Amino acid sequence: MTTAERAHDLVLYGATGFVGRLVAAHLAEHAPPTARIALAGRSHARLAEARSALPAAAGAWPLVVADAHDPQSLAALAGAARVVVTTVGPYARHGLPLVEACARAGTHYADLTGEVLFVREAADRFDAVARGSGARLVHACGYDSVPSDLSVLLLHRRSAADDAGTLTEARLVATARGGFSGGTVESMRGVVAEALRSPDARRVLADPFSLSPDRAAETSLPQPSDAPPPHRGPDGGWTAPFLMASFNSRVVRRSNALQGWAYGRSLRYGEVMGVGRGARGAAAALGVTAARGLLPAAMAFPPTRALLDRALPAPGTGPSEETRAQGWFRMQTDAITTSGRRYRAVAAAQGDPGYAATAVMIGEAGLALALDEDRLPDRAGSLTPATGLGDALVDRLRAAGHTYGVVELRPAPAGRGR
């Protein structure tokens, strides 16, 4: 059976969870009526309840029962679908059997992981299998790491089109308003636990090129720190460490290597978070920096871990609809090329980045895999949003109301900007 002959174009696995329901709602509103979509999870009753809350267009969607730790049910799920989108995390705990099932079945796959160790293991174990079957295994299709990955792809495209050379430096400044995902918290707990247990895991987490498909071929130039000290920029704005930088930066570097280092062999890429101006911005930068350093230690120490468990959101929970609607994000990436020309990419959207905007990102990623086959990069295996989806996802997100654009930054006239 070819993938075109399978029963479902797209199966959403984890459709009964908090984020899964948001993705299902997006698909119900934005997928074309001809798309054959199914909802999957462990409980038929809960799937039926989730489907009943969706718009009428989803009323006939089939329900598929599958368990993350039952290889037989996952093999049946993957074998019946052209694309599987999964929101079931933490992925290091629950995700590898589904990756394997999709890789072996030649089924395209997209997830929301922000876990370096999971992506590294999935690539090591199943990249060759997926390349053999033709499956695209696209990790990090939410706020981790779509805006970062697509922004650098667009910067590369613009500089190449202008014959401006390759990228030498790129720095992303993230600003956002939104809630903290319970799933992200649970993933962090898992990463901390594994790092405490395994020296090998600590080495992977510390390596800026840990997701590269060819580590030995990477540049020896040092990369920007994932946890830089507070900094006041020329415009008076303060920056602090960005919690997601240690994952996003490695995804961007993997994208570069998968494309033969097309962005630039010596590209230095880093991310920080913008926290405001003046005394308030300085205080916020100090606070964020301290929290970034203390949070892993607090998660590792049982008494403080118990306090955090009560204070931080639990997996499967999230903010109200009103709070999600009031959220937003903006990611500004400034780059320099080998010719000295400077460019700026902006990725932005309304909606809580970890919930509302992420539901759009992975929903459109799944639709791109299912419906835009002729526009996708000619590549299979363990991929990133830039290398597995590229322009197809950029165009879909723009159509969904997200901003993705690049402008060239002109030098300031003499005597100004000093």
N, C-alpha and C positions, 0 to 999 in steps of 0.2 A: 504493500500500500504506500503510495506517495503521500507526502504531507498534505497535498491539495485534496486528497480523497478522505482525509480524516474527519471525524464527526464535528469537531469544534475548531473554529479559527483561533479562538483565544479562551483559555481557562484561567480564571482568577482564583488562585489558591490562597486561603486565609480570608475569605469573603465575609466571615462572621466577626472578625476582629474590628477594632476601632478604625484603624487606617484602611483595612480591607473594605469596610462599608463605604468609606468616602471614595475609594477607587471605583467600587461598583456603581455608586451614584454618578460619578463622572462618566463612566462608560455608558450607563443607561441614557444619559442626556446627550452624549456627543458621538457615540459610535454610529455608523450608518446602519439603517434597518436591516441591511443584508448581512451584516457581520454575525457570525454564529458564535455567540458567547455563552459560556457556562460558568457557574459558581461552584467552587470546591472547598471542602473542609472536612472535619472529622465527624460532624453531626448532621444528619439529614434534616432533623427537626429545626436546628438552628439555621441551617442554610435556607430552609423554607421561610422561616421568620424574617431573615435578612432580605430575601427576595421580595417578600410581601411589602416591605417598606420602600421599595424602589418605584420609580415611575412605571406607568403601565407598559411601556416598551419592553421592560425586562420580565414581564409576567410569564413569558413562555421559555425563559432561559432554563436549560437543563441544570440539574443539581448532581454533583459528582462527589461521592464520599471517598476520602483518601486520608491516610494517616502519615505524618512526617516520618515515622519510624517503622512503617510497613512497606518494604521495598516492592512487594507484589502489587499493592494498591497504587503506588507511585508509578510503577512501570505501566500499569493500565491507564493511569491518568495521562502520562506523557505520550503514550502510544495513540491516544484518541485526540490529541491536540496538535495544532500547528505551532502554537505559542502558549507557554505557561508563564503567567505573572504571579509572583509570590510575595506576600507581605508577612510571611510567618518567620519571625525571628525570636531570639537571637539566632543568627544564621549558623554560627559555629556549633550551636547546640542542635539545631533542627534542620539545617539547610542542605548538607552535603548529599544525603540520599536522593533528594529531588534533583540536584545538579547532575548527579550520575544518571538518573533515569532519563533526563532530557538529553544529555550528551549521547547516550547509547541509542536513543530513539530518533535522533536527528531533529529534535524539537527545540525551537528557539525558546529562550528563557530570559526573564528580567527580574531583578530583585531590588531591595532597598537597603542592602547592607552598607554599613560604615565600619566594617571589621577587617582590618588588615590581615589578621591571621586566617580568617575564613577565605578571603580572596586568594591568598597565597596557596593555601591547601587545595582549594578548588582548581586553581590553575595547574598546580603540580600533578594532581591526580587525573584531571579530566580534559585538559586542553587538547591533548593529542587525540583523545577519543572523539571530542566534539569536532575537531578539524576533519577527522575521518568520516564522520556522519553528516557533516555540513551544518551542525547546530551552532547558532550564535548564542553564547552564554554571556549576557550583558549584565554586569554587576553595577551597583551604585546608581540606580536610576531615579533617585529622589534628590532632595536638597543636598545630601551626600550622593553624587558629586556632580550632578548635571550642570549647574551654573558654572562651576569652576572649569570643568572639562570642556564644555562647549565654548566658553569664553576664550580659552587659549587656542582652541581649534580655529575660531574665527579670526583671532589676531594673526595666526600663522597664515591663514588664507589671504587676509588683506595685505600683509607685508609681502607675500609672494606675488600677488597680483600687481603690486606697485614696484616690483623688482627692488625691494628695499633690503633684501638679505634675510637671514634667519634671525630668530629671537635670541638675545643674549641674557636679558633680565625680564622677569615678569613678576609683578607683585599685586596680589588681590587684597582689597580692603572690603570686608563684609560689614554691612549694617543691616539690622533686622529688628522686627518687633514680632514676638510670638512666644508660644509656650514651649516648654521642654518636654520632649517626647518620653513617655514611659518606656517605650521600646529601646530608645537610645540609652537610657539609664541602665536597663538590663544588659544591653550589649557591653557597656562600659564595665559593669560588674564582672562579666565573663572574661573580658580581656585582662582586667586586673588580676583575677584569680589565676588565669593561665600564665601570666607573666611571673607571678609569685612562684608558681610551680615549676616552670621550665626555663632554664637558661637559653635554650634555643629560641623560645618565644620572645624573650627579652632582646636577643640579637636581631630578630626580624623586625620587632617594633622600633628599634633604634636606628635601623638602616634606612636612609632616605630613598634608596632605590630598591626597597624590599619587594616591590611588585614588578620589577623589571623582568621581561622575558629573557634577558641576557645581561646578567649582573656584571660579568667581567668586562663587557664592552662599554660600560657607563663611564662618564667623565670622572676624573679625580678631583675636579673643582668642588670645594665645599658648598653645600646647599644652605639656604637661609634656615635659621633655627625655627622649629615648630613652636617654641615658647620664648620669643624675644622679650626683652624688658620693655616696660612702658616707654612710649616714644611720642614726642610732640613734633609734628610735621611742620613744614614751611607755612602751611595755611592756618596753623594754630590748632589743628585737630589732633587729638590724642588717639593712639592705637594701643592695643593690648593683644595678648595671645588669643587666637581663634581656636576654639575647642576642636573644630573639625579639620584644622590644617594638617594634622599628622596623617589623616586618611586622604583628604582631597589631593594633597601635594603628590602623594605616591600614585594616585590614579592618573593625574596629569602626566607624571613621568612615565608611567606604563604606556599611556597613549602615544607619547613621543617615541618611545622605543619600538612599539608595535608598527609604527609608520616609518621605520628606518631612520629615526631621529630627524624627521623632516622639520620639526620646530626649531632645531638647533642642537648640535652635538654638545655644546657647552652651556645650554640653557640653565639658568639659576631661577627657580620658581619658589615663591613663598606666599603665605597668607597670614593676614592679621585681621583684627576686628576694630572697627572704628567705634569709639565710645563717647565722643563729644568734645567740646572745647572748654577752655578756661579752667577754673578751679574744680568745677564739677566733673569735667572730662578727666582731669588729672587724678581725682579721687577714684573715679570709676576705673581708670586704667590700673591703678594700684590694687584695687579690690579684685578685678578680674584676674590679674596676674597672680595674686595670692591664692585665689580660689583654684586656678588652673594647676598650681603646684600642690595644693593640699588635697584636692578631691580624690586622686588615686590613692593617696595614703589613708584618707578617711574611709574609703571603701575597703581597704585591706585590713583595717583594725576593727575587730568585732564590736566593741562598744560604740564607736562612731558609725560603723556600718549600720547598726540597728537604728541609730538616730536618723541617718539618711534614708533608710527604708521607710520611715514614717513621714519624712518631710518631702521626699521626691515622688513624682508620679509613678504609679504602678504600671506594669505592662498591660496593654489593652485598654488604657484609659487615656483621656485627652480633654482639651478645653471645649467649652460650649460653642455652638454655632456662631453666636455673636462675637465671641473672642476670636474665633478662627477668621471671621470676616474682617476684623479690625487689624489683623496682622499684615505684614509686608516684608519684603527683603529687597536689598540692592547690593550687588557685588560689582565693584569697579576694579578692573585689572589694567594697570599701566605697564607697558612693555617698551623695551628698547631693542632695536635691531642692530645687526653688524654694520649697517651703513650709518648708524647714529640717529635714524628717524624714530620717532616716538608715536605710539598708538595707545588708545584707550578703548577697552571693551566694557560694556555695561550689560549686566543681566539683572532683571528686576521683575517683580510681580506683586500684585495685591494678594492677600491671603496669608495666613500663618504659614511660614515656610516649611515647618516640620509636618504639617497636616494638610491644609487646604492646597497649598502650592505643590507639595509633594504628591498628592493624589493626582493632580493634573499631569505632573511630570511622568510618573510611572504609567498612568493610564494611556498617555499619548505614546510612550515608549512601546507599550504592548501593541497598540494599534499600528504603529509604524512597522513593527516586526511582522504583524499579521497581514497588513494591507499594502505596504509600500516596498515589497520585495525588490522591485526593479530600481528603486532609488537608494537602497542600502549599500554601504561599502561592500566590496567583493571580498569578504573575509569571514572566516568561521573560527571557532575556538573560544577561549576565555578572553572576553573583550571588555571594553569600557564604553560609556555612552558615545564618546567621540569616534571610536574606531568601529563600533558595532552599529551605530545609528546615524551619526553625522548630520548631514543637511536635512534628512528626512525628519529628524526630531526637532531641529532648529525651526523648520518651517511649521511644523505642527504646533509647537509651543507659541510661536508668534501668532498663529491663527487663534490660539486659545487665550490670547491677551497678554502673554508674557513678552517682555522686552529683551531682545538680543541684538546688539549692534556694536559697530566699531567706528571710531573716528580717528583721524590723525591729529596729533597735538602739534600745533605750530609753535616755533620758538617765540618767546615774548620779544616785542620790539626793544631795541637798545634803550637803556635807561629806565625800563619798566620792570616790574617784578622783583626789584631789589629790596 
